[in-house]
Structure formats: C-alpha cells, structure tokens
Amino acid sequence: MSPDSQLNLSHQLQKLRQQRYTANQVSKPRSLQIQSLLQRLTTHLEQDVFIQQTTDQVRRSLQCDRVVIYYFYYEWKGQVTFESLSQPIYSIYGSTGADDCFNDDYAQRYLEGRYSYISDLDTAPIHPCHRDFLSSIQVKASLVMPILPERPDHKRLWGLLAAHHCTEPLWWSTSDMETMQAAAQELAQRSSIQNL
C-alpha cells in the first residue's frame, strides 16, 4: 500500500470515527428522550391498570351492572374515562353526561365529601333533568362518591366514582357505601389523579 493510500485510508478512518462520535453525541439526547417517553408511558399504563382493576373490584363487590369514573376536565364538564361492566350493552364509555343537570350546588355537596345514592330511580325525589339523564343511560339504581384529591392549597372535585344497577332497583347497604368510599379515597391518592 502506498503512503498516499495509507494517508487517505487514515484520513477516511478518522472521518468515520468523527462521524460515529457525532452520531453518538446526537443519539444520547434522543436515547434519553425515548427512555423518558417509555417511562411515562409505562407509568400511565400502570396507573390505568390500577384504576381499571379498582373499578372491576368495586363492581364485583357491589354486584352491580356498571361502575364508571367520570372525570371533570373543565368546570363541571366531564366524561366517562373508565368503566367496568357486567355486560357490554351497559357501556357509556366516553359519555359526557347531562352537563346542564350538574351545577354548582351538586358540586359543592360533593366537595364537602357527601355522596348520593338512589335505590329506585322511579321513586327517588330528584330533579326531572337528573331522572331523565339517568334513565337515558339505563340506570335503575345509583351510588355516587366524589373523588377528592387533596392538595396543600385546596381540595378539588376531580371526578365521580359511580355504581349503577341497570336491570332493577337495588338497595345499597352500608357495606356498599363503605366499599365505594374506600375506593374513591384510594383513587384520589393516586399520583395520576392528583397531578391532573
């Protein structure tokens, strides 16, 4: 090999090393970004699995047809973000609810930690708007607990944990109410809920 060829080869090798070094420097931040993204996705997936397991456990424990989480994304506007069903026909996933029925009075009651229950929709003393909404989503009995994550500066109504029985009236027991309250409190302590 001639000296010129060796010099040329050496020069090309040096260029390749420089390119590989530069590529490594560029790929490190990208690799960190990918790792960070994967970590966030894994965390969100784990949180989603926990929330789904919680709604499933509550539904089985209460032996009702549907348990949903209704998330408020803006001033009493919200949507069903999780559900557990005894049968697919009871799905209301993505439902935005009757926003006109839910107002500051209802929100204030839930903010104070109160809950609501209806054992028989046909005989419950509720506003016609609320009755029409519940009837439209096949509810015959309902038990609703607030999800109230506590922050150092204030308590806020993040959403509602609602159990619905759709086939017939259901008289909720004290144990049912305690189960729902415990689940709502556990959900309120999850970082994915507290940080939203």
VEXDREN-2710 file (C-alpha; in Angstrom, 1 decimal):
% VEXDREN-2710
k/r/px/py/pz
1/MET/0.0/0.0/0.0
2/SER/1.4/3.3/-1.0
3/PRO/2.0/6.1/1.6
4/ASP/-0.7/8.2/-0.2
5/SER/-3.2/5.3/0.1
6/GLN/-2.3/4.8/3.8
7/LEU/-2.8/8.5/4.4
8/ASN/-6.1/8.5/2.5
9/LEU/-7.2/5.5/4.4
10/SER/-6.2/7.0/7.7
11/HIS/-8.0/10.2/6.8
12/GLN/-11.2/8.3/6.0
13/LEU/-10.9/6.3/9.2
14/GLN/-10.5/9.5/11.2
15/LYS/-13.6/10.9/9.4
16/LEU/-15.6/7.8/10.2
17/ARG/-14.6/8.0/13.9
18/GLN/-15.6/11.6/13.9
19/GLN/-19.0/10.8/12.3
20/ARG/-19.6/8.0/14.8
21/TYR/-18.7/10.2/17.7
22/THR/-21.0/12.9/16.4
23/ALA/-23.8/10.4/15.9
24/ASN/-23.3/9.1/19.4
25/GLN/-23.5/12.6/20.8
26/VAL/-26.7/13.3/18.9
27/SER/-28.2/9.9/19.7
28/LYS/-27.6/10.3/23.5
29/PRO/-30.2/13.0/24.0
30/ARG/-32.6/11.2/21.6
31/SER/-32.0/8.0/23.6
32/LEU/-32.7/9.8/26.8
33/GLN/-35.9/11.3/25.3
34/ILE/-37.0/7.8/24.2
35/GLN/-36.3/6.4/27.7
36/SER/-38.2/9.2/29.3
37/LEU/-41.1/8.7/26.9
38/LEU/-41.1/5.0/27.6
39/GLN/-41.0/5.6/31.4
40/ARG/-44.0/8.0/31.2
41/LEU/-46.0/5.5/29.0
42/THR/-45.2/2.7/31.4
43/THR/-46.3/4.8/34.4
44/HIS/-49.5/5.8/32.7
45/LEU/-50.2/2.3/31.7
46/GLU/-49.6/1.0/35.3
47/GLN/-52.0/3.8/36.6
48/ASP/-54.6/2.8/34.0
49/VAL/-54.4/-0.8/35.0
50/PHE/-54.7/0.1/38.7
51/ILE/-57.8/2.2/38.0
52/GLN/-59.4/-0.4/35.8
53/GLN/-58.7/-3.1/38.4
54/THR/-60.3/-0.9/41.1
55/THR/-63.5/-0.3/39.1
56/ASP/-63.7/-4.1/38.3
57/GLN/-63.2/-5.0/42.0
58/VAL/-65.9/-2.5/43.1
59/ARG/-68.4/-3.7/40.5
60/ARG/-67.9/-7.3/41.6
61/SER/-68.1/-6.4/45.2
62/LEU/-71.3/-4.5/44.8
63/GLN/-72.7/-7.0/42.3
64/CYS/-74.0/-4.2/40.1
65/ASP/-74.1/-3.7/36.4
66/ARG/-71.7/-0.8/35.8
67/VAL/-69.1/1.2/37.7
68/VAL/-67.7/4.3/36.0
69/ILE/-65.2/7.1/36.6
70/TYR/-66.5/10.4/35.5
71/TYR/-63.6/12.9/35.1
72/PHE/-64.2/16.7/35.2
73/TYR/-62.0/18.3/32.7
74/TYR/-63.4/21.8/33.0
75/GLU/-65.9/23.5/35.3
76/TRP/-68.3/20.5/35.7
77/LYS/-67.9/19.4/32.2
78/GLY/-66.6/15.9/32.0
79/GLN/-66.6/12.4/30.6
80/VAL/-66.6/8.8/31.5
81/THR/-63.0/7.7/31.3
82/PHE/-63.1/4.2/32.8
83/GLU/-65.9/1.7/33.2
84/SER/-66.4/-1.9/34.4
85/LEU/-69.4/-3.7/33.0
86/SER/-71.4/-6.8/33.8
87/GLN/-72.4/-6.8/30.1
88/PRO/-71.2/-4.8/27.1
89/ILE/-74.7/-3.3/26.4
90/TYR/-74.3/-1.1/29.5
91/SER/-71.3/0.7/28.1
92/ILE/-71.4/4.5/28.4
93/TYR/-67.6/5.0/27.9
94/GLY/-66.9/8.5/26.6
95/SER/-70.3/9.8/27.6
96/THR/-70.2/13.4/28.6
97/GLY/-73.3/13.2/30.8
98/ALA/-76.0/15.8/31.3
99/ASP/-73.9/18.8/31.9
100/ASP/-76.9/21.0/32.4
101/CYS/-78.1/18.9/35.4
102/PHE/-74.8/19.1/37.2
103/ASN/-74.3/22.5/38.7
104/ASP/-72.5/24.4/41.5
105/ASP/-75.0/23.1/44.1
106/TYR/-74.2/19.5/43.3
107/ALA/-70.5/20.2/43.0
108/GLN/-70.5/21.9/46.4
109/ARG/-72.2/18.9/48.1
110/TYR/-69.6/16.5/46.6
111/LEU/-66.7/18.9/47.6
112/GLU/-68.0/18.6/51.2
113/GLY/-67.5/14.9/50.9
114/ARG/-71.1/14.0/50.6
115/TYR/-72.2/11.1/48.4
116/SER/-75.5/10.3/46.7
117/TYR/-77.5/7.1/46.3
118/ILE/-80.7/6.2/44.6
119/SER/-82.1/2.8/45.3
120/ASP/-85.1/3.1/42.9
121/LEU/-85.0/5.7/40.2
122/ASP/-88.8/5.6/39.7
123/THR/-89.5/6.7/43.3
124/ALA/-86.4/8.9/44.0
125/PRO/-87.1/12.6/44.9
126/ILE/-84.7/14.0/42.3
127/HIS/-84.9/16.8/39.6
128/PRO/-86.6/15.7/36.4
129/CYS/-83.5/16.6/34.4
130/HIS/-81.4/14.2/36.5
131/ARG/-84.0/11.5/36.3
132/ASP/-84.2/11.8/32.5
133/PHE/-80.4/11.6/32.2
134/LEU/-80.1/8.5/34.5
135/SER/-83.0/6.9/32.6
136/SER/-81.3/7.6/29.3
137/ILE/-78.3/5.6/30.4
138/GLN/-80.4/2.7/31.8
139/VAL/-79.9/3.4/35.5
140/LYS/-82.4/1.9/37.9
141/ALA/-80.2/2.4/41.0
142/SER/-77.1/4.6/41.5
143/LEU/-74.4/5.1/44.2
144/VAL/-72.0/8.0/43.6
145/MET/-68.9/9.0/45.6
146/PRO/-66.7/12.1/44.9
147/ILE/-63.0/11.6/44.0
148/LEU/-61.3/14.4/46.0
149/PRO/-57.6/14.6/45.7
150/GLU/-56.2/16.8/48.4
151/ARG/-53.6/19.4/47.5
152/PRO/-51.8/21.6/50.0
153/ASP/-53.6/24.7/48.8
154/HIS/-57.1/23.3/48.2
155/LYS/-59.4/20.3/47.8
156/ARG/-60.9/19.9/44.4
157/LEU/-63.6/17.7/42.8
158/TRP/-61.6/15.7/40.3
159/GLY/-64.4/13.4/39.4
160/LEU/-67.0/10.9/40.5
161/LEU/-67.0/7.1/41.1
162/ALA/-70.4/5.9/40.2
163/ALA/-72.0/2.5/40.6
164/HIS/-75.1/1.8/38.5
165/HIS/-77.5/-1.1/38.5
166/CYS/-79.4/-1.2/35.3
167/THR/-81.8/-4.2/35.5
168/GLU/-83.8/-3.4/38.6
169/PRO/-83.8/-1.3/41.7
170/LEU/-81.0/-2.1/44.2
171/TRP/-81.0/-1.2/47.9
172/TRP/-77.4/-0.2/48.7
173/SER/-76.1/-1.5/52.0
174/THR/-73.8/0.4/54.4
175/SER/-71.1/-2.0/53.3
176/ASP/-71.6/-1.0/49.7
177/MET/-71.2/2.7/50.6
178/GLU/-68.1/1.9/52.6
179/THR/-66.6/0.0/49.7
180/MET/-67.3/2.9/47.3
181/GLN/-65.9/5.4/49.7
182/ALA/-62.7/3.4/50.3
183/ALA/-62.2/3.0/46.5
184/ALA/-62.8/6.8/45.9
185/GLN/-60.3/7.7/48.6
186/GLU/-57.7/5.2/47.2
187/LEU/-58.2/6.6/43.7
188/ALA/-57.9/10.2/45.0
189/GLN/-54.4/9.4/46.4
190/ARG/-53.0/8.1/43.1
191/SER/-50.4/10.4/41.6
192/SER/-52.0/10.2/38.1
193/ILE/-55.2/11.7/39.6
194/GLN/-53.5/14.2/42.0
195/ASN/-51.4/15.6/39.2
196/LEU/-54.2/16.3/36.7
END
